[in-house]
Amino acid sequence: MKDFFTWFRETPAAAARPWCVLGKGPSFSQRGEFDLDAFNLLSLNHVVREMKVRVAHFMDLDACLACRDVLAGNADVVVMPRRPHVNSAPGERTLADVAAGDATLAALAEAGRLVWYNSSLVPPYGNSPVVPVEFFSAEAAIALLAMAGATTVRSLGVDGGDAYAPQFADLAGTTRLANRRASFDRQFAAIARVIRGTGVTCGPLTLETPVRVYVATTEAQMLAVKLLEYSIRKHASMSVDVVPLNETGIAIPLPQDPARRPRTPFSFQRFLIPQAAGYRGRAVYLDSDMQVFRDIRELWSLPMNGADLLAAREAGGSGRRPQFSVMVLDCAALGWDIADIVRRLDAGELTYEQLMGEMRVARSIRPDIAPSWNSLERYEAGVTGLLHYTDMPTQPWVSAGHPLGYLWVRDLIEAVDAGVIPLAYVREHILRGWVRPSLEWQIEHRVEDGLLLPRQARRLDRAFQPPWIELGAAPSPLVGARRRVVAMLRQAWLRSPLPSLTHRVRERFFPD
């Protein structure tokens, strides 16, 4: 009996087309809306009874045996863990032992149509790769395909929640959540790990894939962008493309009136998105000073409900208007052209406040993005989807004093350990004066919380001046001027002998 990986290598058709994994979730009912002939099909458990597939995947022996009458006609091959599950856990018998006692499986095995794989839940057999198995069969099947060499895996019926499609209503009281999980949502975290570990392009057929995230930034903010990208991918159960808007190559003209010019080097970048996206599909806009803690699929799948732009609403009772630092955009409907927007500013058709504060260039805006996806300097474990570090002087990459900075540094240490963000990249940004020098010390000594830095680490930042001071990236001219004055006074203080004297006195009499 072959393992799945041998079958995949020996089957030219397996790599010739992308794959689609079919589950029992509600979206399975939409299968008639898609050209499934363009895919190799892999069914999960009882789905094989509804249609013909190339591969029928079963985790549980009882599900396989329940479908034995259709296996020969509806599946080219049947694949199971080497020790099929019984009662949601690996059984004692191997697949070969099971097949020896069942005529249907024995016939499939004899024809080379019954194959196996090593599950991570039991000791491996031979040299065949070990496939991670965690909560549900969907993530195991996607990992199986990605590890075998499939580059694109889409899905249908692999949904969250706790419902089946109507075609499987007869199973609702038996197989649905039989492993005692509260919902099918747990599978998404495991799928995210598969995508991150293999690089497979993955996403549901019902959603445009990959997710397109555009980030407003400058070169000096690119470490923050890399960390934001890492945090997105860490939780994303779909493939993601992250595009820094300063790298699109689209020029942004400046309005003639200085009062109508962008307040930061990246203020107008968001208006490049429809053009950068080719005026098609949807896009997510984020600022660079953010960190994600939940699946970006939640944003990507929000219904537009007739709007061409979704904005973030603030927490109830705040009275604040919708926020445009997190947006979902319909790129075809918006059709923005930055040259035309600047022309309208110059012509007096738009004020700066109407453009940036009210987004008057959008036809229809809905504040349908939950506050948890634009949490301003607030974090609640398990609730916060996106943390927005809005206070520039305390952003974790320029200040060790942010009370939530440990969250940002924790992901940075993870990203460096994983090789996603090389330590050399962090050092380069330190040398360029874009991030604080103590950041390297935190990574090397694995100290997440900047508030716990010892004196020798804090000393590294004494002469550091955040780049936003030089860029003038302040929220208003008055605030920017005040901050520049403060920065000049601070630098003058640091150049005088008084700071070192003060520091020595503090260390001697008020040690941390």
C-alpha positions as CSV (number, residue, x, y, z in Angstrom):
1,M,0.0,0.0,0.0
2,K,1.5,3.4,-1.1
3,D,1.7,6.5,1.0
4,F,0.0,9.6,-0.3
5,F,3.2,11.4,-1.2
6,T,4.3,8.5,-3.5
7,W,0.9,8.5,-5.1
8,F,1.1,12.3,-5.7
9,R,4.5,12.0,-7.3
10,E,3.4,9.2,-9.5
11,T,0.2,10.9,-10.7
12,P,0.9,13.7,-13.2
13,A,-2.7,15.0,-12.9
14,A,-2.1,15.7,-9.2
15,A,0.2,18.6,-9.9
16,A,-1.4,19.7,-13.2
17,R,-4.3,21.6,-11.7
18,P,-5.0,23.5,-8.4
19,W,-6.9,21.6,-5.7
20,C,-10.2,22.3,-4.0
21,V,-11.0,20.8,-0.6
22,L,-14.8,20.2,-0.2
23,G,-16.2,20.1,3.3
24,K,-19.7,19.8,4.7
25,G,-20.1,23.4,5.8
26,P,-23.0,25.7,4.5
27,S,-21.0,27.0,1.5
28,F,-20.9,23.5,0.0
29,S,-24.4,24.3,-1.2
30,Q,-22.9,27.0,-3.5
31,R,-20.8,24.5,-5.5
32,G,-22.9,25.0,-8.6
33,E,-21.7,28.6,-8.8
34,F,-18.1,27.6,-9.5
35,D,-16.2,25.8,-12.2
36,L,-15.1,22.8,-10.1
37,D,-13.8,21.1,-13.3
38,A,-10.8,23.5,-13.1
39,F,-9.7,21.7,-9.9
40,N,-8.5,18.4,-8.6
41,L,-11.2,17.7,-6.0
42,L,-10.6,16.3,-2.5
43,S,-13.6,15.5,-0.4
44,L,-13.7,15.4,3.4
45,N,-15.5,12.5,5.0
46,H,-19.1,12.1,3.8
47,V,-18.8,14.7,0.9
48,V,-17.8,11.9,-1.4
49,R,-21.4,10.5,-1.3
50,E,-22.6,13.7,-3.1
51,M,-20.1,13.9,-6.0
52,K,-17.1,12.4,-7.8
53,V,-13.7,13.5,-6.6
54,R,-10.1,12.6,-7.3
55,V,-9.3,12.0,-3.6
56,A,-11.7,11.0,-0.8
57,H,-10.1,11.9,2.5
58,F,-11.2,10.4,5.8
59,M,-9.9,10.8,9.3
60,D,-12.5,8.6,10.9
61,L,-12.9,5.0,10.1
62,D,-16.7,5.0,10.7
63,A,-17.2,7.8,8.2
64,C,-15.2,5.8,5.6
65,L,-17.2,2.7,6.2
66,A,-20.5,4.7,6.1
67,C,-19.5,5.7,2.5
68,R,-18.1,2.4,1.4
69,D,-20.9,1.8,-1.2
70,V,-19.9,4.9,-3.2
71,L,-16.1,4.9,-2.8
72,A,-15.3,2.8,-5.9
73,G,-17.5,4.9,-8.2
74,N,-17.0,8.4,-6.7
75,A,-13.3,8.5,-5.8
76,D,-10.1,7.8,-7.7
77,V,-8.3,7.1,-4.5
78,V,-9.1,7.0,-0.8
79,V,-6.6,8.4,1.7
80,M,-6.6,8.0,5.5
81,P,-4.1,8.3,8.3
82,R,-2.0,5.1,8.7
83,R,-4.0,4.5,11.9
84,P,-7.5,5.7,11.1
85,H,-9.4,7.5,13.9
86,V,-12.0,5.8,16.0
87,N,-14.1,8.0,18.2
88,S,-12.1,11.1,17.2
89,A,-8.7,9.6,18.2
90,P,-6.2,7.3,16.5
91,G,-7.3,3.7,16.6
92,E,-5.2,0.7,17.4
93,R,-5.3,-0.9,14.0
94,T,-3.4,0.2,10.9
95,L,-5.2,1.0,7.6
96,A,-3.7,-2.2,6.2
97,D,-5.2,-4.2,9.0
98,V,-8.6,-2.5,8.5
99,A,-8.5,-3.1,4.8
100,A,-7.7,-6.8,5.3
101,G,-11.0,-7.3,7.0
102,D,-13.2,-5.2,4.7
103,A,-14.0,-6.3,1.1
104,T,-14.4,-2.7,-0.3
105,L,-11.2,-1.4,1.2
106,A,-9.3,-4.6,0.2
107,A,-10.4,-4.1,-3.4
108,L,-9.3,-0.5,-3.4
109,A,-6.0,-1.5,-1.8
110,E,-5.4,-4.2,-4.4
111,A,-6.0,-1.6,-7.2
112,G,-3.6,0.9,-5.7
113,R,-6.5,3.2,-4.8
114,L,-6.1,3.1,-1.0
115,V,-3.3,5.2,0.3
116,W,-2.1,6.4,3.8
117,Y,-0.1,9.2,5.5
118,N,1.6,9.6,8.9
119,S,-0.4,11.6,11.4
120,S,1.4,13.8,13.9
121,L,-0.8,12.1,16.6
122,V,1.1,8.8,16.5
123,P,4.7,7.7,16.0
124,P,5.7,7.9,12.3
125,Y,6.1,4.9,10.1
126,G,9.0,4.8,7.6
127,N,10.4,7.9,5.9
128,S,7.0,9.3,4.8
129,P,6.4,13.0,6.0
130,V,4.4,13.6,9.1
131,V,1.2,15.6,8.5
132,P,0.1,17.8,11.4
133,V,-3.3,16.8,12.7
134,E,-5.0,19.0,15.3
135,F,-8.7,19.7,15.4
136,F,-10.5,18.8,12.2
137,S,-9.9,17.0,8.9
138,A,-9.8,20.2,6.8
139,E,-6.5,21.4,8.1
140,A,-5.0,17.9,7.9
141,A,-6.1,17.6,4.2
142,I,-4.8,21.1,3.3
143,A,-1.5,20.3,5.0
144,L,-1.4,17.0,3.2
145,L,-1.8,18.6,-0.2
146,A,0.6,21.5,0.5
147,M,3.3,19.1,1.8
148,A,2.9,16.9,-1.3
149,G,3.6,19.7,-3.6
150,A,0.2,21.4,-4.4
151,T,0.8,25.1,-4.8
152,T,-2.8,26.3,-4.8
153,V,-5.5,24.9,-2.6
154,R,-9.0,26.4,-2.5
155,S,-11.9,25.3,-0.4
156,L,-15.7,25.1,-0.3
157,G,-17.7,24.0,2.7
158,V,-14.7,24.6,5.0
159,D,-16.6,27.1,7.1
160,G,-16.6,28.3,10.7
161,G,-19.6,28.2,13.0
162,D,-21.4,25.0,13.8
163,A,-23.6,24.3,10.9
164,Y,-23.7,21.7,8.0
165,A,-25.0,22.3,4.5
166,P,-28.5,20.9,4.0
167,Q,-27.1,18.0,2.1
168,F,-25.7,16.6,5.3
169,A,-28.6,17.4,7.6
170,D,-28.9,13.7,8.4
171,L,-25.5,13.8,10.1
172,A,-26.1,16.8,12.3
173,G,-26.8,14.8,15.3
174,T,-24.0,12.3,14.8
175,T,-20.8,13.5,13.2
176,R,-21.2,17.3,13.6
177,L,-18.6,18.5,16.2
178,A,-18.3,14.9,17.4
179,N,-14.8,15.8,18.7
180,R,-16.5,18.1,21.3
181,R,-15.1,21.3,19.9
182,A,-17.4,24.3,20.4
183,S,-17.3,25.2,16.7
184,F,-15.4,24.7,13.5
185,D,-13.6,28.0,14.0
186,R,-10.7,26.2,15.6
187,Q,-9.6,24.9,12.2
188,F,-8.7,28.3,10.9
189,A,-5.7,28.7,13.3
190,A,-4.3,25.4,12.1
191,I,-4.9,26.3,8.5
192,A,-3.0,29.6,9.1
193,R,0.0,27.5,10.4
194,V,-0.1,25.4,7.3
195,I,-0.1,28.5,5.0
196,R,2.7,30.0,7.0
197,G,4.8,26.9,7.0
198,T,4.4,25.8,3.4
199,G,3.7,29.0,1.4
200,V,0.7,27.4,-0.3
201,T,-1.8,29.8,-1.8
202,C,-5.0,29.0,0.0
203,G,-8.5,30.5,0.5
204,P,-12.2,29.7,0.1
205,L,-13.7,29.8,-3.3
206,T,-16.3,32.2,-2.0
207,L,-13.7,34.9,-1.3
208,E,-11.2,36.6,-3.6
209,T,-7.8,35.1,-2.8
210,P,-5.2,36.3,-1.7
211,V,-6.3,39.0,0.7
212,R,-4.7,42.2,-0.6
213,V,-3.5,44.5,2.2
214,Y,-2.1,47.9,1.4
215,V,0.0,49.7,4.0
216,A,0.7,53.4,4.2
217,T,4.3,53.9,5.1
218,T,7.7,55.5,4.5
219,E,11.1,53.8,4.3
220,A,11.8,54.7,7.9
221,Q,8.7,52.7,9.0
222,M,9.5,49.5,7.1
223,L,10.4,47.5,10.2
224,A,7.0,48.3,11.6
225,V,5.5,47.2,8.3
226,K,7.4,43.9,8.4
227,L,6.2,43.3,11.9
228,L,2.6,44.2,10.9
229,E,2.9,41.7,7.9
230,Y,4.2,39.0,10.3
231,S,1.3,39.6,12.7
232,I,-1.2,39.4,9.8
233,R,0.2,36.1,8.4
234,K,0.5,34.6,11.9
235,H,-3.2,34.5,12.2
236,A,-4.4,34.5,8.5
237,S,-6.3,31.4,7.4
238,M,-6.1,32.7,3.8
239,S,-3.1,33.7,1.7
240,V,-2.2,37.4,2.0
241,D,-0.4,39.9,-0.2
242,V,1.0,42.9,1.8
243,V,1.9,45.9,-0.3
244,P,3.7,48.9,1.1
245,L,2.2,51.9,-0.7
246,N,5.5,53.7,-0.9
247,E,6.7,50.9,-3.3
248,T,3.9,51.2,-5.8
249,G,5.8,53.6,-8.0
250,I,2.7,55.9,-8.3
251,A,3.7,59.6,-7.9
252,I,1.6,61.8,-5.6
253,P,1.5,65.4,-6.7
254,L,1.4,68.1,-4.0
255,P,-1.5,70.6,-3.8
256,Q,-0.5,74.2,-4.5
257,D,-1.8,75.5,-1.1
258,P,0.4,74.3,1.7
259,A,-2.7,74.1,4.0
260,R,-4.1,71.4,1.7
261,R,-0.9,69.3,1.6
262,P,-0.6,66.0,3.4
263,R,0.3,66.3,7.1
264,T,2.4,63.2,7.0
265,P,4.5,61.7,4.1
266,F,2.0,58.9,3.8
267,S,-1.4,60.7,4.3
268,F,-2.4,60.6,0.7
269,Q,-1.0,57.1,0.0
270,R,-4.4,55.4,0.7
271,F,-5.9,57.1,-2.4
272,L,-3.5,55.1,-4.6
273,I,-5.0,51.8,-3.7
274,P,-7.7,51.4,-6.4
275,Q,-5.1,52.2,-9.1
276,A,-2.5,49.9,-7.5
277,A,-5.1,47.1,-7.4
278,G,-5.9,47.6,-11.1
279,Y,-9.4,49.0,-10.2
280,R,-10.6,45.5,-9.5
281,G,-11.7,43.5,-6.5
282,R,-11.5,44.6,-2.9
283,A,-8.6,45.7,-0.7
284,V,-7.8,46.3,2.9
285,Y,-6.0,49.5,3.9
286,L,-3.9,49.8,7.1
287,D,-1.5,52.2,8.6
288,S,2.0,50.9,9.4
289,D,1.7,51.5,13.1
290,M,-0.5,48.5,13.7
291,Q,-0.4,44.9,14.9
292,V,-2.9,42.2,14.2
293,F,-4.1,39.5,16.7
294,R,-7.0,37.8,14.8
295,D,-7.6,36.4,11.3
296,I,-7.6,39.1,8.6
297,R,-10.3,36.9,6.9
298,E,-12.8,38.6,9.3
299,L,-12.2,41.9,7.6
300,W,-11.9,40.5,4.1
301,S,-15.2,38.7,4.3
302,L,-17.3,41.7,5.6
303,P,-20.2,42.3,3.2
304,M,-20.0,45.7,1.5
305,N,-23.9,46.0,1.6
306,G,-23.9,48.5,-1.3
307,A,-21.0,50.7,0.1
308,D,-17.8,51.3,-1.8
309,L,-15.9,51.8,1.5
310,L,-16.1,50.3,4.9
311,A,-14.7,52.3,7.8
312,A,-14.0,51.5,11.4
313,R,-16.4,52.7,14.1
314,E,-15.3,53.7,17.5
315,A,-16.5,52.0,20.7
316,G,-20.1,52.7,21.7
317,G,-20.8,56.0,23.3
318,S,-17.5,57.7,22.2
319,G,-19.2,60.0,19.8
320,R,-16.3,59.8,17.4
321,R,-16.9,59.7,13.7
322,P,-15.8,56.7,11.6
323,Q,-12.1,56.2,11.4
324,F,-10.3,55.7,8.1
325,S,-7.0,54.2,9.3
326,V,-8.6,50.8,8.8
327,M,-10.7,50.4,5.6
328,V,-12.1,47.8,3.2
329,L,-12.4,49.2,-0.3
330,D,-14.2,48.2,-3.4
331,C,-11.5,49.2,-5.9
332,A,-13.7,49.1,-8.9
333,A,-16.4,51.3,-7.4
334,L,-14.0,53.9,-6.0
335,G,-11.9,54.5,-9.1
336,W,-9.7,57.0,-7.3
337,D,-7.0,58.9,-9.2
338,I,-4.7,60.8,-7.0
339,A,-4.0,63.4,-9.7
340,D,-7.7,64.2,-9.9
341,I,-8.1,64.3,-6.1
342,V,-5.2,66.9,-5.9
343,R,-6.8,68.9,-8.7
344,R,-10.1,69.0,-6.7
345,L,-8.2,70.2,-3.7
346,D,-6.5,72.9,-5.7
347,A,-9.8,73.9,-7.3
348,G,-11.4,74.3,-3.9
349,E,-13.9,71.5,-4.6
350,L,-12.5,69.7,-1.5
351,T,-11.0,70.8,1.7
352,Y,-8.3,68.9,3.5
353,E,-10.8,68.0,6.3
354,Q,-13.4,66.8,3.8
355,L,-10.8,64.6,2.2
356,M,-9.1,63.1,5.2
357,G,-11.7,63.4,7.9
358,E,-14.8,62.7,6.0
359,M,-13.5,60.8,2.9
360,R,-15.8,62.8,0.6
361,V,-14.2,61.0,-2.4
362,A,-16.2,57.9,-1.5
363,R,-19.7,57.6,-2.8
364,S,-21.1,55.5,0.1
365,I,-19.4,54.7,3.4
366,R,-20.5,52.3,6.0
367,P,-18.9,52.2,9.5
368,D,-19.2,48.4,9.6
369,I,-15.7,47.5,10.9
370,A,-15.9,46.7,14.6
371,P,-13.9,48.8,17.1
372,S,-11.8,45.7,17.9
373,W,-10.3,46.1,14.5
374,N,-9.0,49.6,15.2
375,S,-8.2,49.5,18.9
376,L,-6.5,52.8,19.7
377,E,-3.8,52.1,22.3
378,R,-6.1,49.5,23.9
379,Y,-5.7,45.7,24.1
380,E,-7.9,42.9,25.4
381,A,-6.6,39.4,25.0
382,G,-8.9,37.3,22.8
383,V,-11.0,40.4,21.8
384,T,-8.6,42.9,20.1
385,G,-8.2,42.2,16.4
386,L,-5.9,45.1,15.6
387,L,-3.9,47.3,18.0
388,H,-3.2,50.8,16.7
389,Y,-0.2,52.5,18.2
390,T,-1.3,56.0,17.5
391,D,0.9,58.0,19.9
392,M,4.1,58.5,17.8
393,P,6.5,59.4,20.7
394,T,5.7,56.0,22.5
395,Q,5.5,53.6,19.5
396,P,7.3,50.5,20.5
397,W,10.0,50.7,17.8
398,V,11.0,54.2,18.9
399,S,10.3,54.0,22.6
400,A,10.8,51.3,25.3
401,G,8.1,53.0,27.5
402,H,4.9,51.9,25.8
403,P,2.9,49.8,28.3
404,L,1.7,47.5,25.5
405,G,5.1,47.4,23.7
406,Y,5.8,43.9,25.0
407,L,3.1,42.7,22.5
408,W,5.0,44.2,19.6
409,V,8.4,43.1,20.8
410,R,7.1,39.6,21.4
411,D,6.1,39.2,17.8
412,L,9.4,40.8,16.7
413,I,11.4,38.2,18.6
414,E,9.2,35.4,17.1
415,A,9.7,36.8,13.6
416,V,13.5,37.0,14.1
417,D,13.6,33.5,15.5
418,A,11.6,32.3,12.4
419,G,13.9,34.1,10.0
420,V,11.1,36.2,8.7
421,I,12.7,39.4,9.8
422,P,16.5,39.0,9.9
423,L,18.3,40.5,12.9
424,A,20.6,42.2,10.4
425,Y,17.5,44.0,9.1
426,V,16.8,45.4,12.6
427,R,20.4,46.4,13.0
428,E,20.3,48.3,9.6
429,H,17.3,50.3,10.7
430,I,19.0,51.1,14.0
431,L,22.1,52.3,12.1
432,R,19.9,54.5,10.0
433,G,18.4,56.0,13.1
434,W,14.9,54.7,12.3
435,V,14.3,52.6,15.4
436,R,15.7,52.7,18.9
437,P,19.0,51.0,19.6
438,S,17.7,49.1,22.7
439,L,15.5,47.0,20.4
440,E,18.5,44.9,19.4
441,W,19.3,44.4,23.1
442,Q,15.7,43.2,23.7
443,I,15.9,40.7,20.9
444,E,19.2,39.3,21.9
445,H,18.4,39.1,25.6
446,R,14.7,38.1,24.9
447,V,13.2,40.8,27.1
448,E,9.8,41.5,25.7
449,D,8.7,44.3,28.1
450,G,10.6,47.6,27.5
451,L,9.6,48.8,30.9
452,L,11.9,46.1,32.4
453,L,15.0,47.1,30.5
454,P,18.1,47.5,32.7
455,R,20.1,50.7,32.8
456,Q,22.7,49.6,30.3
457,A,20.0,48.9,27.8
458,R,18.2,52.2,28.4
459,R,21.5,54.1,27.9
460,L,21.6,52.9,24.3
461,D,18.6,55.2,23.5
462,R,19.9,58.4,25.2
463,A,20.8,60.1,21.9
464,F,18.1,58.5,19.8
465,Q,15.8,60.9,17.9
466,P,12.7,59.3,16.3
467,P,12.6,59.8,12.6
468,W,9.1,61.4,12.7
469,I,10.6,64.5,14.2
470,E,12.8,65.1,11.1
471,L,9.9,64.1,8.8
472,G,7.6,66.5,10.5
473,A,5.0,63.7,10.7
474,A,2.9,65.3,13.3
475,P,-0.9,65.3,13.3
476,S,-1.0,69.1,13.0
477,P,1.4,71.9,12.3
478,L,1.0,73.2,15.9
479,V,1.7,69.8,17.4
480,G,4.6,69.2,15.0
481,A,6.2,72.5,15.9
482,R,5.8,71.8,19.6
483,R,7.4,68.4,19.2
484,R,10.3,69.8,17.2
485,V,11.0,72.3,19.9
486,V,10.9,69.6,22.6
487,A,13.2,67.5,20.5
488,M,15.7,70.4,20.1
489,L,15.7,71.1,23.8
490,R,16.1,67.4,24.5
491,Q,19.1,67.2,22.2
492,A,20.6,70.3,23.8
493,W,20.1,68.7,27.2
494,L,21.8,65.5,26.1
495,R,24.8,67.4,24.8
496,S,25.3,69.2,28.1
497,P,27.1,67.7,31.1
498,L,23.9,67.9,33.2
499,P,22.2,64.7,31.9
500,S,25.1,62.5,32.8
501,L,25.3,64.0,36.2
502,T,21.6,63.6,36.7
503,H,21.7,60.1,35.5
504,R,24.5,59.2,37.9
505,V,22.6,60.7,40.8
506,R,19.5,58.7,39.8
507,E,21.5,55.5,39.5
508,R,23.2,56.1,42.9
509,F,20.1,57.1,45.0
510,F,17.1,55.9,43.0
511,P,18.1,52.6,41.3
512,D,15.4,50.8,39.3
